[in-house]
Amino acid sequence: MKLIELHARNFKGLRDFHLQTYGDDIDIFGDNATGKTSVYDAFLWLLFGKDSAGHDTSHFSIKPLGADGSVLAPEVEVSATLSIESGARRIIALRKVFSEKWERKRGEASERLTGHETTCFVDGLPVKVTDFQSKIESLIPEDLFRLLTSPYRFSQLPKADARKVLMDMIGGVDIVAALAGKPELMKLEVERGEYDIESYRKMLDGHRREANAMLKQLPARMDEALRGKGPVVCVDLVASEVARKRALVEQYQQEIAASQDGRVAGVKAQIQTIEAELASIERERRLSAQAWDADELRAQSARLQPLEDDMARLQARLRELKSNTETLSGSKAVQERQRDKAREDWVALEAKPVEVTEICPTCGQHLSDEAIQQTRAALEALKDERLLTIQELGELAVKEIGSIDGQMRTGSEGIVAAEKELQRIVAQHTEIAAFPLQSFENSSKAAEYGARKLSLDSQLGDLHSKLVELLRGDTKSDALKIEIDRLRSEIAEGEKQLAQAEADKRADARVVELEAEQRSLGGELESLERKIILCEEYMRAMATEIEKRVNDFFEIVGFRLFVEQINGGLADTCEVVVNGVPWADLNHAMQVNAGLDIISALTRHYGKSAPIFIDNSESVTRLRVPSAQLIRLVVVAGVSPMEITRVESARKEGVA
């Protein structure tokens, strides 16, 4: 992938920035805070919606801001033209527009900002955001793009993710060769199954900690099981007494039911039933009234809601059509400038003759005619390729202008039709909203509830009179009630003794189980510790082989993939080193060259490339130039605005 052209409008500090590279390497010079890093951020936001630090728009503002923090423009637009080489060279144009969304709520006089919307285009055609993201993903996934475009990215990955990339590069290790002559380790290789050795060791260590913790808890659990045991009782005798006393309680209750007190209880039960029914009727009446009012409102709302939905839809449609017209007007101006610029570039390049020096810049000798002709042919081919790229850009702009004109005509017709339809619906809504609602109190349902309540009130009065007459008589069952209370207390005590005896039986059985578990855990703990030691030996055997295989992929960079722990085991790491010096201790220039070495290896492995952005590259005097397109961001004091220089594609490796 190569960047042919980039245009940013109102992106952070880039008000109207245009970058034309034609796929060549580019040097961007400028003082601090002139927008060099914003160029890289704009490119990443177009592709992935994030900046160079990996933040999305919820963590950084892409709109231009004034000195007081106010937003200077409501719309941001970034577009780019890319050259994709995947078997056959082709050009793809991408564009993303981020604009404010304004709406007027019901009852409000003016519109207010309710959010933002993003519009995406591929080769001039509007597409859904998800389809745009899928298109970028098909060209190059975001994680891979960041690895191939920033020399610092790989060193910033979490160690586990960096190791995963390196392991993918080597494609595996010959385990049989690495473990040759070590039968116990080969047996461990079979036992670990689908787990990698580190996960298997961690699993074993987790099992060991669990077994050890459980083993320490067993004595306390045995004591706890025995601590709750009570005094010994005769279970059969206690159970017999409980059954006898329950029979007596049932007999006494039957005698009370046949007495005058039983009749009183029956009348009270009837009174409670009617009172409960009256309360239920009142609840039903209240709910029915609420439902009646809700139904009346719902019926009117059912007539009004479609009209309100149509009004909201038409208002939203009008805002959308007007906003689209403004956006299309701006887009048309951009495309017209691109068309004119392509014409100017094509004429200038076509008129510019191909100049070939006849003196070798290295040795100072006169070149042969054959060498001069070969150089001339190569330069003419390069010129033809650039003319073709400019022509494609101009044709793409002309096509986009025609498409925008058609969309603007369609939008104007839609605005007129939507305003006429909105006036008709508003009038209909006003007429329906004035219709009055019917009250529940005047309904037949309310009269039905009143009749039911009156009948129950009459029955309740009769029962209260009957209860008064019954209570005038003498109570004959007080002695039986006292005896029932005494028997129930004795029954509860007997049941408590029976429950304690059953619990003591379960406690004895539990102690036997815990003793067997203690013996089993001891043997399991010994086996786990032996396997953990074998895992550590396995990891050391593999470490040397893995590091050798990985480091063979790089020219100046090496990787330290394992670190010895205090307890003698190995822990995974992934540390970049150059001649034994860790990445964090390298100077900036060496970090950049080391990062380019990593990018070159990843490019070979994945078979993909992307433009490489190098920030603060003024501190690198000797740069390893990769095969991918290189864009250097160079700080130069006093240069504002930025200056852009295209670098000849014949730049040699090792020359800044």
ABEGO torsion letter per residue (X at the ends): XBBABBBBBGBEABABBBBBAGGBBBBBBEBBGAGAAAAAAAAAAAAAGBBAAGBBAAABBABBBBAAGBBABABBBBBBBBBBBBGBBBBBBBBBBBBBBBBBBBGBABBBBAEBBBBBBBGGBBBBAAAAAAAAAAABBAAAAAAAABAAAAAABBAAAAAAAAAAAAGEBBAAAAABGBAAAAAAAAAAEABBAAAAAAAAAAAAAAAAAAAAAAAAAAAAAAAABBBBBBAAAAAAAAAAAAAAAAAAAAAAAABAAAAAAAAAAAAAAAAAAAAAAAAAAAAAAAAAAAAAAAAAAAAAAAAAAAAAAAAAAAAAAAAAAAAAAAAAAAAAAAAAAAAAAAAAAAABBBBBBABBAAAGBBBBAAAAAAAAAAAAAAAAAAAAAAAAAAAAAAAAAAAAAAAAAAAAAAAAAAAAAAAAAAAAAAAAAABBBBBAAABAAAAAAAAAAAAAAAAAAAAAAAAAAAAABBBAAAAAAAAAAAAAAAAAAAAAAAAAAAAAAAAAAAAAAAAAAAAAAAAAAAAAAAAAAAAAAAAAAAAAAAAAAAAAABAABBBBABBBBAAGBBBBBBBBBBGGBBAAABBAAAAAAAAAAAAAAAAAAAGBBBBBBBBGAAABABBBBBABBBBBBBBBBGBOBBBBBBBBAABBBGBX
